[in-house]
Amino acid sequence: MTKANVWMAVALCSVVVALAAVTCGRRSETTVVMPTEQTEEQPGALDPTGPTPGTGPETAPGTGTAPGTGTTPAPNPPEPGVGGTGQAVNPPQAAQLIAAQPEAQINLRSQPTTSSSAKGYGVVGDPVQLLRSAQASDGTWYFVKFDESGAEGWIRSDFINTEGRAKPLSQRADTSSSCEGLMDGMTVTAFYDANGFHLVRFVNMETNNTFDATLNRQGSSNQGQPLYQGSTSPPTSDRSYPVSLVDLSGGTPRSGSQVNLSYAGIEGSATCE
């Protein structure tokens, strides 16, 4: 090989080496970005017992799952009327709260059960309207509305005089003097004024059922004492029973004097205040 050929070969090798170096250098500076694999979001497993998506009823605003809680709020208790709990009392019935203790506070419940929350309370004698009734394991419950406050809720029937209400005392009785006594599980109050005795009010001590007898003078008793007679029909009966009162004061009732009473064959007495 001639010198010229040798130098030519060396030159060619130099060029080849230089090109290789440039190419390798470029490759080392380039970052090859591989395409990211796209994965579709897989739907969760369907509950075979649940409704088919898109076929169930729409969720009304405010009744769906509470954000972040994972639980569905309980619906509000149904209001009285069509579709409410129990049976409608139609027309609504006038009634009155009762209890064994005159000072008792009677809970007004949000549902017809003693385990439900109390929305407030009523007291013995409060007038209410019966709007609905429902049967429970512990008896009958009534959805009531208070006449004065308008409050509504459930009260068990043993705290309600479902037979009606005590009639308000007449103006004459309100301004009269009275004699108080007991008769076979009942309290009794006899009212009198300058014209004599004119009314007797009976109250059943167990149920608080209240009923009255209007009295009229009917001569004198066998002992010559003023005799008054009348009749009354208790709320739980469709019969009328005789009532009589003998004024043992001789016609001048006053504080400390007494009267004898008879109702449906039951005898009793009362002392005037």
Secondary structure, DSSP 8 states (H G I E B T S, - for coil): --HHHHHHHHHHHHHHHHHHHHHHHHHHH------------------TTS--TTTS----TTSS--TTT-S--------SSTT-SSEEEEEEEEEEE--SSTT-EEEEESSSSTTS-EEEEEETT-EEEEEEEEEETTEEEEEEEETTT--EEEEEGGGEETT-------HHHHTSEEEEEEETTEEEEEEEETTEEEEEEEEETTT--EEEEE-EEEEE-TTS-EEEEEEE--TT-SS-EEEEEEETTSS---TT-EEEEEETTEEEEEEE-
